[in-house]
Every structure is written in structure tokens, then in C-alpha cells.
Amino acid sequence: MIKIRILKEDNNIKKISITGHSGYEEAGKDIVCAAVSSTAITTVNNILSLDKTIDYIESNGSLIIVVTKTDKVTQKLLNNMVSMLSELENDYKKYIQII
């Protein structure tokens, strides 16, 4: 199961941690993992292209995003990412859990 942990402070996202594998399908064919990965990496790349307001660590299939400077654009992009991941969670409850 993919576990997504969201840490908020004063209603702002401060950290997002994405770990695990969905187990929906074998590696290379897993549409759930692919959807989560592409959503997260696209968001990270968009934020970094605008301003360096986040740091991230990608290791062994896990991704940790840490907000280093809170601004409206970063928060909107992160909230959009969480919204998209929530839609995936609704469709694939056995494979994704947002905490």
C-alpha cells in the first residue's frame, strides 16, 4: 500500500511523505504507482521551476517533500496535488492511504 502522510501547520502544508508500493500490479505495469509518481513529480518540478520553496528527497521509491518557504503558489500546487491523490485514494482504497 502507498502511504501518503501530510503534515500541516497553521493550515499550510509543511511536509508530504509518500512511501510504499501499491501492489495493484507487478512493477512496470502498476498504474496506481505510476499515477501517484507522476502526480508528485510533476508537482515538485512545477514548484521548483517557479521558485525554490521546497526541498525533496527521492530514495528507493519514496518521496519526501519539505516546504522551506511558505507562499500562496506553492500551497496551491501542493493542495492541488493532495486533491489529485485523494481522487486516486477514492478510486483505489485498497492501494493508497492518505494520513
Secondary structure as a PSIPRED ss2 file (coil, helix, strand):
# PSIPRED VFORMAT (PSIPRED V4.0)

   1 M C   1.000  0.000  0.000
   2 I E   0.000  0.000  1.000
   3 K E   0.000  0.000  1.000
   4 I E   0.000  0.000  1.000
   5 R E   0.000  0.000  1.000
   6 I E   0.000  0.000  1.000
   7 L E   0.000  0.000  1.000
   8 K E   0.000  0.000  1.000
   9 E E   0.000  0.000  1.000
  10 D C   1.000  0.000  0.000
  11 N C   1.000  0.000  0.000
  12 N E   0.000  0.000  1.000
  13 I E   0.000  0.000  1.000
  14 K E   0.000  0.000  1.000
  15 K E   0.000  0.000  1.000
  16 I E   0.000  0.000  1.000
  17 S E   0.000  0.000  1.000
  18 I E   0.000  0.000  1.000
  19 T E   0.000  0.000  1.000
  20 G C   1.000  0.000  0.000
  21 H C   1.000  0.000  0.000
  22 S C   1.000  0.000  0.000
  23 G C   1.000  0.000  0.000
  24 Y C   1.000  0.000  0.000
  25 E C   1.000  0.000  0.000
  26 E C   1.000  0.000  0.000
  27 A C   1.000  0.000  0.000
  28 G C   1.000  0.000  0.000
  29 K C   1.000  0.000  0.000
  30 D C   1.000  0.000  0.000
  31 I H   0.000  1.000  0.000
  32 V H   0.000  1.000  0.000
  33 C H   0.000  1.000  0.000
  34 A H   0.000  1.000  0.000
  35 A H   0.000  1.000  0.000
  36 V H   0.000  1.000  0.000
  37 S H   0.000  1.000  0.000
  38 S H   0.000  1.000  0.000
  39 T H   0.000  1.000  0.000
  40 A H   0.000  1.000  0.000
  41 I H   0.000  1.000  0.000
  42 T H   0.000  1.000  0.000
  43 T H   0.000  1.000  0.000
  44 V H   0.000  1.000  0.000
  45 N H   0.000  1.000  0.000
  46 N H   0.000  1.000  0.000
  47 I H   0.000  1.000  0.000
  48 L H   0.000  1.000  0.000
  49 S H   0.000  1.000  0.000
  50 L H   0.000  1.000  0.000
  51 D C   1.000  0.000  0.000
  52 K C   1.000  0.000  0.000
  53 T C   1.000  0.000  0.000
  54 I E   0.000  0.000  1.000
  55 D E   0.000  0.000  1.000
  56 Y E   0.000  0.000  1.000
  57 I E   0.000  0.000  1.000
  58 E E   0.000  0.000  1.000
  59 S E   0.000  0.000  1.000
  60 N C   1.000  0.000  0.000
  61 G C   1.000  0.000  0.000
  62 S E   0.000  0.000  1.000
  63 L E   0.000  0.000  1.000
  64 I E   0.000  0.000  1.000
  65 I E   0.000  0.000  1.000
  66 V E   0.000  0.000  1.000
  67 V E   0.000  0.000  1.000
  68 T C   1.000  0.000  0.000
  69 K C   1.000  0.000  0.000
  70 T C   1.000  0.000  0.000
  71 D C   1.000  0.000  0.000
  72 K H   0.000  1.000  0.000
  73 V H   0.000  1.000  0.000
  74 T H   0.000  1.000  0.000
  75 Q H   0.000  1.000  0.000
  76 K H   0.000  1.000  0.000
  77 L H   0.000  1.000  0.000
  78 L H   0.000  1.000  0.000
  79 N H   0.000  1.000  0.000
  80 N H   0.000  1.000  0.000
  81 M H   0.000  1.000  0.000
  82 V H   0.000  1.000  0.000
  83 S H   0.000  1.000  0.000
  84 M H   0.000  1.000  0.000
  85 L H   0.000  1.000  0.000
  86 S H   0.000  1.000  0.000
  87 E H   0.000  1.000  0.000
  88 L H   0.000  1.000  0.000
  89 E H   0.000  1.000  0.000
  90 N H   0.000  1.000  0.000
  91 D H   0.000  1.000  0.000
  92 Y C   1.000  0.000  0.000
  93 K C   1.000  0.000  0.000
  94 K C   1.000  0.000  0.000
  95 Y C   1.000  0.000  0.000
  96 I E   0.000  0.000  1.000
  97 Q E   0.000  0.000  1.000
  98 I E   0.000  0.000  1.000
  99 I C   1.000  0.000  0.000
